[in-house]
Amino acid sequence: MLFPTETASARENLEAAGGHLDLIQAPFTLPRSRLIVFAQGDGLRVCTSEYEKRLSECLVFENLRVHGPEGCILPVTRVLPHVIEFGGGAITLSFAGPSGLSIGPGPGQGGPATVRWQTPDGLTHSMSVGEAPAGSMLFAIDSARTAVAVHSVRHTAHVAATELIWLEWFAKCPAVREDLRDMAAFCWWVLGANIVEMPALGSARAVVPSKIGYVGLWQWDAYFIAVGLRHGDPELAREQLSLAFGFPGTDGQLPDVVHELGILATSDDLPASDRETLRRAGSSIADPSAPVPLTKPPLAAWALRKVLEADPAEDWDGADWVEKHLATLRNSQDWWFAASDLDGDGMPEYGHPYSSGLDDSPIFDGPLPTTAPDLGAYLVLQDLELAGFAERQGHAGAQELAQKHRARAARTQELLLGMWDERTGFFHARAAGNPVPSHAVVGLMPLLTGSLPEAIKQRLLGGLADPARFGTPWSIPTVAADDADFSTERMWRGPVWINTNSLVIEGLRNSGEPERARDLAEQTVNLVIHGGGPHEYFNPVTGQKAKTATTAFGWSAALFIDLAVQLTNDESW
């Protein structure tokens, strides 16, 4: 039950989020539901959201139109998280639980209406609504994505139940600075909207990157999403980490993706569409001679610490939960050095572009494996985080374990410094041992270690501020503006990503540059507002959504929330 003050705040957030629901970039959906509703001309289209399937393959029905008493089409006039209004509220559409939709008379009471729609077989159907006793219509969506329409008298109850679900969600939305509230409400809606249940995992709730095309729990995404969720729903944040950590291989490797059909842990698990994409790009890894492990960068301990900062284990009797996952993370960290040091020099490499999270980065244009400065930085950070956990846990052997992690971090740091190029003033990746000239954002991640030599740090800071390099109108571009590989639109070759910005912000703080960190945080939240929402990536010149970027993107929303809370609380930067 919500208290009156909670209800008022939740309703403000609900209304604010509704202002962004255009049914194009932000569809109509419900937490835990696989149904998503889009605008289609003067009507609606309904699809399900499924792993590695295009929306066109998941059509439930389309061209749903509401016709008034005179036969004219009643247009969509308002969208809120819990209801779509037609004709000024004469007729409304809402959810009837996670697997149904309900249409019936709304507060406008515009009289009887006729609803017409088409099913994937091309047939047109119709039914009248708005007249008692069968005043509304219920679409029950079965497991075969078939919509069965029946008359119902429960529409008002369905609307109220759906509204309550959203009000309870918005009551958890963190309080932020006035100028950030509207976008924070929308970003909190994005996180709620992207909750799905994984049938193979029982009632587990995964906050997927997007119900529009990314319907699974990617390990890296789960970390960033948990970091944002911790401020309003720490239990759900921990649930994301439990899913990400829950399926390690016998050798310690964590899988790239946990999805409704299983996991994706090697190149043998890749969908056919991914292989075709790699072939079109001319990648030599499209058809490897042996399975290649697929994972994501080692930021697991960093994410675990962040979540526990907001919700300490002692506050919910979670010591066993933490210990269980720390054992998994230590094994995962060991896996990188035992199984992914592919050239045997002590520094692990990426054996596949997908394991980096930056699939399209120019650092992968050359032969594999790729030795990358971001991976080196993440491994240093993770060993330091694991050392800190061991020291805080204080169990038998903790000091020895902490020393092991700190010693390995120091060795990795030395190898990382070997990627520094004094001539270019940058950390460069190596493709099968050969330097890659591209100035990609991965070369800024060594700031995360917090222990770079001062001269190196100052060279990196100069590049960040230089308009010809990383100081674009909206920064940080994922490839420097003066680089031959720079593109304002092509995924990891120039557009701004909120997760890499957040990692550089963290790196600046770790490196003793709190004002620079705060300035970049302010610019990052302003980018999301300027660009109209938490898109997947942004044009670094215009600050608008890049043309091919997914909208209502999970980690962009979560990290906006995280930065907004930090800026609001005026934490020590």
C-alpha positions as CSV (number, residue, x, y, z in Angstrom):
1,M,0.0,0.0,0.0
2,L,1.2,3.5,-0.8
3,F,0.9,6.4,1.6
4,P,-0.7,9.6,0.4
5,T,2.7,11.4,0.0
6,E,4.1,8.4,-1.9
7,T,1.1,8.3,-4.1
8,A,1.4,12.0,-4.9
9,S,5.1,11.7,-5.8
10,A,4.5,8.5,-7.8
11,R,1.7,10.1,-9.7
12,E,3.9,13.1,-10.6
13,N,6.5,10.7,-11.9
14,L,3.9,8.7,-13.8
15,E,2.6,11.9,-15.5
16,A,6.2,13.1,-16.3
17,A,7.1,9.8,-17.9
18,G,3.9,9.8,-19.9
19,G,5.0,12.9,-21.6
20,H,7.8,10.8,-23.3
21,L,5.6,7.9,-24.4
22,D,5.2,8.5,-28.1
23,L,4.6,4.8,-29.0
24,I,7.5,5.0,-31.4
25,Q,10.7,5.5,-29.5
26,A,8.9,4.5,-26.2
27,P,6.2,1.9,-26.7
28,F,3.4,1.0,-24.3
29,T,4.2,-2.0,-22.1
30,L,4.1,-3.3,-18.6
31,P,6.7,-4.6,-16.2
32,R,7.1,-8.4,-16.6
33,S,5.0,-8.4,-19.8
34,R,6.4,-9.5,-23.2
35,L,3.7,-7.4,-25.0
36,I,4.7,-4.1,-26.6
37,V,2.3,-1.7,-28.3
38,F,3.4,0.8,-31.0
39,A,1.8,3.5,-33.1
40,Q,0.9,2.4,-36.6
41,G,-0.5,5.2,-38.7
42,D,-3.8,6.2,-37.0
43,G,-3.9,2.9,-35.2
44,L,-1.7,0.5,-33.1
45,R,0.4,-2.5,-33.7
46,V,1.1,-5.1,-31.0
47,C,4.1,-7.4,-30.8
48,T,5.8,-9.7,-28.4
49,S,9.3,-9.2,-27.2
50,E,11.6,-12.2,-27.7
51,Y,15.2,-13.1,-27.7
52,E,17.0,-12.6,-31.1
53,K,13.7,-12.1,-33.0
54,R,12.7,-9.1,-35.0
55,L,9.5,-7.4,-34.1
56,S,8.1,-8.4,-37.6
57,E,8.5,-12.0,-36.5
58,C,6.6,-11.4,-33.3
59,L,3.4,-9.7,-34.6
60,V,0.3,-10.4,-32.6
61,F,-2.0,-8.0,-34.5
62,E,-1.8,-4.7,-36.3
63,N,-3.9,-1.8,-37.6
64,L,-6.0,-1.7,-34.5
65,R,-8.3,1.3,-34.9
66,V,-11.1,2.6,-32.8
67,H,-14.1,3.9,-34.8
68,G,-16.6,6.2,-33.1
69,P,-20.5,6.2,-33.4
70,E,-20.3,8.0,-36.7
71,G,-17.7,5.6,-38.1
72,C,-14.8,8.1,-37.9
73,I,-11.5,6.9,-36.4
74,L,-10.8,8.1,-32.9
75,P,-7.1,9.0,-32.8
76,V,-4.8,8.3,-29.9
77,T,-4.9,11.6,-27.9
78,R,-2.9,10.7,-24.8
79,V,-0.5,8.0,-23.5
80,L,0.3,7.4,-19.9
81,P,2.3,4.4,-18.6
82,H,-0.9,2.6,-17.6
83,V,-3.4,3.7,-20.4
84,I,-3.7,4.8,-24.0
85,E,-6.6,7.2,-24.6
86,F,-8.5,7.4,-27.9
87,G,-10.7,10.4,-28.8
88,G,-9.9,12.4,-25.7
89,G,-10.6,9.5,-23.3
90,A,-13.8,8.2,-24.9
91,I,-12.2,4.8,-25.2
92,T,-9.0,3.5,-23.4
93,L,-6.6,0.6,-23.8
94,S,-4.8,-0.9,-20.8
95,F,-3.2,-4.1,-19.7
96,A,-5.1,-7.1,-18.3
97,G,-2.2,-8.6,-16.5
98,P,1.1,-9.3,-18.2
99,S,-0.4,-11.4,-21.1
100,G,-3.6,-9.5,-22.0
101,L,-4.9,-6.1,-23.2
102,S,-8.2,-4.6,-22.3
103,I,-10.2,-1.9,-24.4
104,G,-13.3,-0.2,-23.1
105,P,-15.0,3.1,-22.3
106,G,-12.8,5.7,-20.6
107,P,-13.6,8.8,-18.5
108,G,-14.7,10.6,-21.6
109,Q,-17.7,8.3,-22.0
110,G,-17.9,8.9,-25.8
111,G,-20.6,6.2,-26.4
112,P,-20.3,3.0,-28.3
113,A,-17.4,2.3,-30.6
114,T,-16.1,-0.4,-32.9
115,V,-12.6,-1.8,-32.7
116,R,-11.1,-3.3,-35.8
117,W,-7.8,-5.1,-36.1
118,Q,-5.9,-7.4,-38.4
119,T,-4.2,-10.7,-37.5
120,P,-0.9,-12.0,-39.0
121,D,-3.0,-14.2,-41.4
122,G,-4.3,-11.0,-43.0
123,L,-7.9,-11.3,-41.7
124,T,-9.7,-8.3,-40.4
125,H,-11.8,-8.6,-37.2
126,S,-14.1,-6.2,-35.4
127,M,-16.0,-6.0,-32.1
128,S,-18.1,-3.3,-30.5
129,V,-17.2,-1.8,-27.1
130,G,-18.7,0.9,-24.8
131,E,-22.2,-0.6,-24.3
132,A,-23.3,-2.5,-21.1
133,P,-23.3,-5.2,-20.0
134,A,-20.3,-6.3,-22.2
135,G,-18.8,-2.9,-22.4
136,S,-15.2,-3.8,-23.0
137,M,-13.1,-6.2,-24.9
138,L,-10.2,-8.3,-23.6
139,F,-7.4,-9.6,-25.8
140,A,-5.9,-12.7,-24.2
141,I,-2.5,-13.4,-25.7
142,D,-1.6,-17.1,-25.6
143,S,1.8,-18.8,-25.8
144,A,1.5,-19.0,-29.6
145,R,1.1,-15.2,-29.8
146,T,-2.5,-15.6,-30.8
147,A,-4.9,-12.8,-29.6
148,V,-8.3,-14.1,-28.6
149,A,-10.8,-11.3,-28.2
150,V,-13.8,-11.7,-25.9
151,H,-16.3,-9.3,-24.3
152,S,-15.5,-8.4,-20.7
153,V,-17.0,-6.1,-18.0
154,R,-13.7,-5.7,-16.1
155,H,-12.0,-2.9,-18.1
156,T,-12.2,-0.3,-15.3
157,A,-10.6,-2.9,-12.9
158,H,-7.9,-3.7,-15.4
159,V,-7.0,0.0,-15.8
160,A,-6.9,0.5,-12.0
161,A,-4.7,-2.6,-11.5
162,T,-2.3,-1.5,-14.2
163,E,-2.1,2.0,-12.8
164,L,-1.3,0.6,-9.3
165,I,1.6,-1.5,-10.8
166,W,3.1,1.7,-12.2
167,L,2.4,3.8,-9.2
168,E,4.2,1.3,-7.0
169,W,7.1,1.3,-9.4
170,F,7.3,5.1,-9.6
171,A,7.1,5.4,-5.8
172,K,10.6,3.9,-5.9
173,C,12.0,6.5,-8.3
174,P,14.9,8.2,-6.6
175,A,14.5,11.9,-5.7
176,V,16.8,14.1,-7.9
177,R,17.5,17.7,-8.6
178,E,14.6,19.7,-10.0
179,D,16.1,20.1,-13.5
180,L,16.7,16.4,-13.7
181,R,13.3,15.1,-12.4
182,D,11.4,14.9,-15.6
183,M,14.1,12.8,-17.4
184,A,14.7,10.7,-14.2
185,A,11.0,9.8,-14.2
186,F,11.3,8.7,-17.9
187,C,14.5,6.8,-17.2
188,W,12.8,5.0,-14.3
189,W,9.9,4.1,-16.6
190,V,12.5,2.6,-19.0
191,L,13.9,0.4,-16.3
192,G,10.4,-0.8,-15.3
193,A,9.3,-1.2,-18.9
194,N,12.3,-3.4,-19.6
195,I,11.6,-5.9,-16.9
196,V,10.8,-9.4,-18.3
197,E,10.4,-12.8,-16.8
198,M,12.6,-15.6,-17.9
199,P,10.3,-18.7,-18.1
200,A,13.3,-21.1,-17.9
201,L,14.4,-19.4,-14.7
202,G,11.1,-19.5,-12.9
203,S,10.0,-16.1,-11.7
204,A,13.4,-14.4,-12.2
205,R,13.1,-10.7,-13.3
206,A,15.6,-9.6,-15.8
207,V,15.8,-5.9,-16.7
208,V,16.8,-6.3,-20.4
209,P,18.6,-3.6,-22.4
210,S,15.5,-3.1,-24.5
211,K,12.3,-4.9,-25.3
212,I,12.9,-3.6,-28.8
213,G,15.6,-6.0,-29.9
214,Y,17.7,-6.8,-26.9
215,V,15.7,-9.3,-24.9
216,G,18.2,-11.0,-22.7
217,L,20.4,-10.3,-19.7
218,W,23.8,-9.3,-21.1
219,Q,26.4,-9.5,-18.4
220,W,27.8,-6.0,-18.9
221,D,24.4,-4.4,-19.2
222,A,23.3,-6.1,-16.0
223,Y,26.2,-4.4,-14.1
224,F,25.3,-0.9,-15.4
225,I,21.6,-1.5,-14.9
226,A,22.2,-2.7,-11.3
227,V,24.2,0.4,-10.5
228,G,21.2,2.6,-11.5
229,L,18.6,0.4,-9.9
230,R,20.4,0.4,-6.5
231,H,19.1,3.9,-5.8
232,G,15.4,2.9,-5.9
233,D,15.1,-0.9,-5.9
234,P,18.2,-2.5,-4.5
235,E,16.5,-5.9,-4.3
236,L,16.0,-5.8,-8.1
237,A,19.6,-4.6,-8.5
238,R,20.8,-7.6,-6.6
239,E,18.6,-9.9,-8.7
240,Q,20.4,-8.7,-11.9
241,L,23.7,-9.6,-10.4
242,S,22.4,-13.0,-9.2
243,L,21.4,-13.7,-12.8
244,A,24.7,-12.4,-14.3
245,F,26.8,-14.4,-11.8
246,G,24.5,-17.5,-11.8
247,F,25.8,-19.5,-14.7
248,P,29.6,-19.8,-14.5
249,G,31.4,-22.4,-16.5
250,T,33.4,-25.1,-14.8
251,D,36.5,-23.1,-15.6
252,G,35.1,-19.9,-14.0
253,Q,34.1,-18.1,-17.2
254,L,30.9,-16.1,-17.0
255,P,28.6,-16.2,-20.0
256,D,28.0,-13.2,-22.3
257,V,24.2,-13.5,-22.1
258,V,21.5,-15.2,-20.0
259,H,18.4,-15.5,-22.1
260,E,15.0,-17.3,-22.1
261,L,16.4,-20.3,-23.9
262,G,19.6,-20.7,-21.9
263,I,23.0,-18.9,-22.1
264,L,25.4,-17.6,-24.7
265,A,28.9,-18.5,-23.7
266,T,30.8,-19.5,-26.9
267,S,30.7,-18.6,-30.5
268,D,28.8,-21.9,-31.1
269,D,25.9,-20.3,-29.2
270,L,25.7,-17.3,-31.5
271,P,22.4,-16.8,-33.5
272,A,22.7,-17.1,-37.2
273,S,22.0,-13.4,-37.6
274,D,25.1,-12.5,-35.6
275,R,27.3,-14.8,-37.7
276,E,26.0,-13.1,-40.8
277,T,26.7,-9.7,-39.4
278,L,30.3,-10.7,-38.7
279,R,30.7,-12.1,-42.2
280,R,29.4,-8.9,-43.8
281,A,32.0,-7.0,-41.8
282,G,34.7,-9.3,-43.1
283,S,35.5,-10.6,-39.7
284,S,37.8,-13.6,-39.5
285,I,36.0,-14.7,-36.4
286,A,32.6,-15.2,-38.1
287,D,33.3,-19.0,-38.6
288,P,36.1,-20.0,-36.2
289,S,37.7,-23.4,-36.5
290,A,37.0,-24.0,-32.8
291,P,34.5,-22.4,-30.3
292,V,35.6,-19.1,-29.0
293,P,34.6,-18.2,-25.4
294,L,32.2,-15.2,-25.2
295,T,31.9,-13.1,-22.1
296,K,32.0,-9.4,-21.1
297,P,34.6,-7.2,-19.5
298,P,35.4,-7.9,-15.8
299,L,33.4,-5.2,-14.0
300,A,31.5,-7.6,-11.8
301,A,33.2,-6.8,-8.5
302,W,32.9,-3.0,-9.2
303,A,29.1,-3.5,-9.7
304,L,28.8,-5.6,-6.6
305,R,30.5,-3.0,-4.5
306,K,28.3,-0.2,-5.9
307,V,25.1,-2.2,-5.2
308,L,26.3,-3.0,-1.6
309,E,27.1,0.6,-1.0
310,A,23.5,1.4,-1.4
311,D,22.2,-1.7,0.4
312,P,24.8,-3.2,2.7
313,A,24.6,-7.0,3.3
314,E,24.2,-6.5,7.0
315,D,21.0,-4.6,6.3
316,W,19.3,-7.6,4.9
317,D,21.2,-10.6,6.2
318,G,22.9,-11.1,2.9
319,A,26.4,-12.2,4.0
320,D,25.9,-15.7,2.5
321,W,24.7,-14.1,-0.8
322,V,27.9,-11.9,-0.9
323,E,30.2,-14.8,-0.1
324,K,28.7,-17.0,-2.7
325,H,29.1,-14.4,-5.4
326,L,32.6,-13.4,-4.4
327,A,33.7,-16.9,-4.9
328,T,32.2,-16.8,-8.4
329,L,33.9,-13.5,-9.2
330,R,37.3,-14.7,-8.0
331,N,37.0,-17.7,-10.2
332,S,36.0,-15.5,-13.1
333,Q,39.0,-13.2,-12.6
334,D,41.3,-16.2,-12.5
335,W,39.7,-17.4,-15.8
336,W,40.9,-14.2,-17.6
337,F,44.5,-14.9,-16.7
338,A,44.4,-18.7,-17.1
339,A,42.3,-19.0,-20.3
340,S,42.2,-15.6,-22.0
341,D,46.0,-14.7,-22.0
342,L,46.1,-16.0,-25.5
343,D,49.7,-15.0,-26.3
344,G,51.1,-16.0,-22.9
345,D,52.6,-12.6,-22.0
346,G,50.7,-12.2,-18.7
347,M,48.1,-9.7,-20.0
348,P,44.8,-11.3,-21.0
349,E,43.3,-10.4,-24.4
350,Y,39.9,-10.3,-26.1
351,G,39.5,-13.4,-28.2
352,H,36.3,-12.1,-29.8
353,P,35.0,-8.6,-30.4
354,Y,31.8,-9.5,-28.6
355,S,33.6,-10.1,-25.3
356,S,34.6,-6.4,-25.2
357,G,31.1,-5.0,-25.4
358,L,32.5,-2.7,-28.1
359,D,31.8,-5.0,-31.0
360,D,32.3,-2.4,-33.8
361,S,35.3,-0.6,-32.4
362,P,38.2,-0.1,-34.9
363,I,40.5,-1.8,-32.4
364,F,39.0,-5.1,-33.8
365,D,39.7,-4.2,-37.5
366,G,43.0,-6.2,-37.4
367,P,43.6,-9.8,-36.5
368,L,42.7,-11.3,-33.2
369,P,43.4,-11.7,-30.3
370,T,43.3,-8.0,-29.3
371,T,45.2,-6.7,-26.3
372,A,43.3,-3.7,-25.1
373,P,44.0,-1.0,-22.5
374,D,40.4,-1.1,-21.3
375,L,40.6,-4.8,-20.4
376,G,43.9,-4.2,-18.6
377,A,42.3,-1.4,-16.6
378,Y,39.2,-3.4,-15.7
379,L,41.4,-6.3,-14.6
380,V,43.5,-4.0,-12.3
381,L,40.3,-2.5,-10.9
382,Q,38.7,-5.9,-10.3
383,D,41.7,-7.3,-8.5
384,L,41.7,-4.2,-6.3
385,E,38.0,-4.5,-5.6
386,L,38.4,-8.2,-4.7
387,A,41.2,-7.3,-2.4
388,G,39.0,-4.7,-0.7
389,F,36.2,-7.3,-0.3
390,A,38.6,-9.8,1.3
391,E,39.9,-7.2,3.7
392,R,36.4,-6.1,4.7
393,Q,35.1,-9.7,5.1
394,G,38.0,-10.5,7.4
395,H,37.7,-14.2,7.4
396,A,40.6,-16.7,7.8
397,G,43.2,-16.2,5.1
398,A,41.7,-12.8,4.1
399,Q,44.9,-10.9,4.3
400,E,46.7,-13.5,2.2
401,L,43.9,-13.4,-0.4
402,A,44.0,-9.6,-0.5
403,Q,47.7,-9.6,-1.0
404,K,47.4,-12.0,-3.9
405,H,44.9,-9.7,-5.6
406,R,46.9,-6.6,-5.0
407,A,50.1,-8.2,-6.3
408,R,48.4,-9.4,-9.5
409,A,46.9,-5.9,-9.9
410,A,50.4,-4.4,-9.7
411,R,51.7,-6.8,-12.3
412,T,48.8,-6.1,-14.7
413,Q,49.3,-2.3,-14.2
414,E,53.0,-2.7,-15.3
415,L,51.9,-4.5,-18.5
416,L,49.1,-1.9,-19.0
417,L,51.7,0.9,-18.9
418,G,53.5,-0.9,-21.7
419,M,50.7,0.0,-24.0
420,W,51.4,3.7,-23.6
421,D,52.8,5.4,-26.6
422,E,54.7,8.5,-25.6
423,R,54.8,9.8,-29.2
424,T,51.0,9.9,-29.6
425,G,50.2,10.5,-25.9
426,F,47.8,7.6,-25.8
427,F,47.2,4.0,-24.8
428,H,46.9,1.9,-27.9
429,A,45.4,-1.6,-28.4
430,R,47.4,-4.3,-30.1
431,A,46.0,-6.6,-32.8
432,A,47.8,-10.0,-32.6
433,G,50.8,-8.1,-31.1
434,N,50.8,-5.2,-33.6
435,P,49.9,-1.7,-32.4
436,V,46.5,-0.4,-33.6
437,P,46.8,3.3,-34.5
438,S,43.2,4.1,-33.6
439,H,42.5,6.6,-30.7
440,A,39.5,4.7,-29.3
441,V,37.8,5.4,-26.0
442,V,39.4,2.2,-24.6
443,G,42.6,4.2,-24.3
444,L,41.0,6.4,-21.7
445,M,40.0,3.6,-19.4
446,P,43.4,3.3,-17.6
447,L,42.3,6.3,-15.6
448,L,40.1,3.8,-13.7
449,T,43.2,2.4,-12.0
450,G,43.8,5.7,-10.2
451,S,47.5,5.2,-10.2
452,L,48.8,6.4,-13.6
453,P,52.0,8.5,-13.6
454,E,51.2,12.2,-13.5
455,A,52.7,12.9,-16.9
456,I,50.6,10.2,-18.5
457,K,47.4,11.4,-16.8
458,Q,48.0,15.0,-17.9
459,R,48.4,13.9,-21.5
460,L,45.1,12.0,-21.3
461,L,43.4,15.0,-19.8
462,G,44.7,17.2,-22.6
463,G,43.1,14.9,-25.2
464,L,39.8,14.9,-23.3
465,A,39.7,18.7,-23.5
466,D,41.0,19.1,-27.1
467,P,38.1,19.8,-29.5
468,A,40.0,18.1,-32.3
469,R,40.2,14.9,-30.3
470,F,37.7,14.0,-27.5
471,G,36.4,17.4,-26.7
472,T,33.6,17.3,-29.3
473,P,30.5,19.5,-28.7
474,W,29.0,16.5,-26.9
475,S,31.6,14.2,-25.5
476,I,33.1,11.7,-25.1
477,P,33.2,10.3,-28.7
478,T,34.2,6.6,-28.7
479,V,36.8,7.4,-31.3
480,A,38.7,10.7,-31.4
481,A,37.4,13.3,-33.9
482,D,40.8,13.6,-35.7
483,D,41.0,9.8,-36.1
484,A,40.6,8.3,-39.6
485,D,38.1,5.8,-38.2
486,F,35.9,8.6,-36.7
487,S,32.2,8.5,-37.6
488,T,29.4,10.5,-35.9
489,E,26.9,7.8,-36.5
490,R,28.5,4.3,-36.5
491,M,28.1,2.7,-33.1
492,W,31.5,2.4,-31.4
493,R,33.4,4.5,-34.0
494,G,32.5,8.0,-32.7
495,P,29.0,8.2,-31.1
496,V,28.8,8.9,-27.4
497,W,27.7,6.1,-25.1
498,I,26.5,6.7,-21.6
499,N,28.3,3.7,-20.1
500,T,31.8,4.7,-21.4
501,N,31.2,8.3,-20.3
502,S,30.3,6.9,-16.8
503,L,33.4,4.8,-16.7
504,V,35.6,7.8,-17.6
505,I,33.8,9.9,-15.0
506,E,34.7,7.2,-12.5
507,G,38.3,7.2,-13.8
508,L,38.6,10.9,-13.3
509,R,37.4,10.6,-9.7
510,N,39.8,7.7,-9.1
511,S,42.6,9.8,-10.6
512,G,42.1,12.8,-8.3
513,E,40.2,15.0,-10.8
514,P,36.8,15.6,-9.0
515,E,35.9,18.8,-10.8
516,R,36.6,17.3,-14.2
517,A,34.5,14.3,-13.2
518,R,31.6,16.5,-12.1
519,D,31.8,18.6,-15.3
520,L,31.6,15.4,-17.4
521,A,28.7,14.1,-15.3
522,E,26.8,17.3,-15.8
523,Q,27.4,17.2,-19.6
524,T,26.3,13.5,-19.7
525,V,23.0,14.1,-18.0
526,N,22.4,17.2,-20.2
527,L,23.2,15.1,-23.3
528,V,20.4,12.6,-22.4
529,I,18.0,15.5,-21.8
530,H,19.1,17.3,-25.0
531,G,18.8,14.2,-27.0
532,G,15.3,13.4,-25.9
533,G,15.9,10.3,-23.8
534,P,18.2,7.5,-22.8
535,H,19.1,6.3,-26.3
536,E,21.7,3.6,-27.0
537,Y,24.2,6.1,-28.4
538,F,24.3,9.8,-29.5
539,N,25.8,11.8,-32.3
540,P,28.8,13.6,-30.7
541,V,28.3,16.8,-32.8
542,T,24.5,17.3,-32.6
543,G,23.9,15.5,-29.3
544,Q,20.8,13.8,-30.9
545,K,20.1,10.1,-31.1
546,A,22.3,8.4,-33.7
547,K,20.2,7.2,-36.6
548,T,20.5,3.5,-35.9
549,A,20.5,3.6,-32.1
550,T,17.9,1.8,-30.1
551,T,15.7,3.9,-27.9
552,A,14.6,3.5,-24.3
553,F,17.9,1.8,-23.6
554,G,18.5,0.1,-20.2
555,W,22.0,1.1,-19.2
556,S,21.6,4.6,-20.5
557,A,18.5,5.0,-18.3
558,A,20.2,3.4,-15.3
559,L,23.4,5.4,-15.5
560,F,21.4,8.7,-16.0
561,I,19.7,7.8,-12.7
562,D,23.0,7.0,-11.1
563,L,24.7,10.3,-12.2
564,A,21.5,12.3,-11.4
565,V,21.5,11.0,-7.8
566,Q,25.2,11.7,-7.3
567,L,24.9,15.2,-8.7
568,T,21.8,15.8,-6.5
569,N,23.5,14.6,-3.4
570,D,26.6,16.6,-4.2
571,E,28.8,13.8,-3.3
572,S,32.6,14.4,-3.0
573,W,33.8,14.2,-6.6
